[in-house]
Amino acid sequence: MTVSLEQLRRCHIAVDLGAARTRVFVKGAGLVVDEPSAAAVNTRTGALIAVGQFAEQMTGRTPGYIRVVRPVSGGTVVDIEMCQRMLRHLLGEKLRRTLRRKPRLRAAACTPHDADPLARRAAVETMVGLGARRVELVDTLIAAAVGCGLPVERPEATMILVCGAATTQVAVLSLGSIVTAERIPVGGEAIDHAIVQHLRHQHELMLPSQSVRPLQLALSGNGLTPQGPESTEIHGRDVATGLARSVHVDTAAVRDAIHTPLTAVLDGIGKVLRDCPPDLVADLADRGIMMVGGSALLPGLDQMLVNATGMPVRIAERPDVCAVLGLGAMLEGKIQPLGLDPLAG
């Protein structure tokens, strides 16, 4: 789907619906929402109890009649009604009143690369339910590349790796368009799951869901590389007895468990490079890979990619918000990627 830059400039609001976090950019106001994509619902009454950060803190700590749901999975809206309710609460009454004053509210939203028609339709219906009269969809790879400052409009190759919670997207861009891209169903949640399963099988310990990310950081400043501490103490619940227990975990074994799901990411990068024209691959030897997305901050991931590809790897200054900031830059007319303009041919 080709989106005219002029159409994007007419939009008033940009939304990045991620599996982990939801971000909203309002023209003239900047980034106004950056909250977890979670909502807590009372299953007896259907009432919405909490959204965002407060709802995420409830995960695993609620009575049976309160359920914490995530209406977005892998960048795709899986529960349109709940996603609309979540967005209304996240925007707040004051901002909703401001948007309602616009007679023909236009919205822009990020969609994963090669999203199927149903996923696109769900994103459009979600924004229409918030009052949008027209919705423009932009590929997350293009928006993230613009947001992290890559020279996407030039006739030279740039490679971007979008590390999301549920999926990882990798692409080579030139002249503002995607030359070749791949979407891999492995993200930060797969890393969390690998750590949880390792502790369950090797140490018979169940780890609280809120402790997975701190455990990743506890592996040291270079968590995926062997320079970290030899062991770290982990607190959890014994699988057999159900009692609280602490164990000392060998970080080398945890690093091996983390590497396993990341092999799919390396395979995806290799496929993109094989499908890319040789002239563009030669450009990438010097420019390397730009990493964006919340999971790009996983300790040592960049060094692992350097070792596997032999190319320089950089992490964007604000990797978690690159996509929505790039979309916001297009709304405000600060950038003109040629691939988004029909006049570019």
C-alpha positions, 0 to 999 in steps of 0.5 A: 500500500503506497501512502502519499506524504501529503496524506500523512501530513494531513493526519493529526495523530500517529499510533504505534500499537506494539505487543509490549507498549502502545505509543501515541504521537499528536501533531503539535504536542509530541509523544503523549502516550507511552504505556504497556499494551495491557488492560485489567478487566473484571470478568463478572461485570466487564468493567475496565479496572486499569490500563497501561503500567498499573494493569501490567503490574497486576499480571499474576497478582489478581484474584480469579475474576480479574483478568489482565489481557493484551489486545495487541500481539506481534504488532497486530490488534487481536481484540479490537473492542478492548484495544479501543477501550484501552486507547481511550483510557490512555489518551485521557479525557482532556486529549480526547476532547481536543481530538473530538474538536477536529471535524475530520480527524485523520490518523496514521498507524504503524503496521508490521511488514507484510501484514495480512489484510485482516491485520490491516483491517483490524488496525483501521477499525481500531482507529475508526472506533476512536473517531478517525475519519481516515486512517493511513497505514505505514510500514513499521520498518519505514517509520522506524528508519525515519525515526532513528535518522537513517538516510532512507531517501538516498540511493544507498543501502541502509539496514534496519533491525526492529526488535519487538516483543513478539517479532523481529523485522529486518530490512534493507532500504534504499531510495525510501523504499524496502528492497528486501525484508523478512519478519521473524516470529522471535522477539523479546518474549521468546528470550524471556520464555527461554530463560523461564524454561531453562530455570524450570528444567535445570533448577526446578524453579518457577520464575515470577513473570515480573523478574524475567527482564531484571534477570536479563540485566543481571547477567552483566553489562554484556549479558550475552557475552562471556565477560559477565559474572559466573553466577547470579542468585535467583529467587522463585518458587520450587516446582515440586513443593511450591515453597519459595527458594533461591538458587545460584544460576550459572550465567554461561548456561543462561546465555546458551539458552538465550542464544537458541531462539536468536538463531532464527534472527541470524537466519533471517538476517542471512536471508535478507542479505542473500536476496539483496543486490550485491551493490547494496550489500557492499554499502552495508559492509561499511554502514552496518546494521541499525538496531531499534525496538525495545528488545534492542537493549538486551545486553550483548545482543549487538555484540552477538550480531557483530560476531555473527555477521562481521558488520558494524552494529549500532543501537539507535539513541531511543530505540524503543520509540523510533517508529512512532517518532518517525511517523510523527516526523512525517506528520509534521513534514520534517522528512520526505522519504521518496518511497512514500511519495507517489511522485517518486515513481 
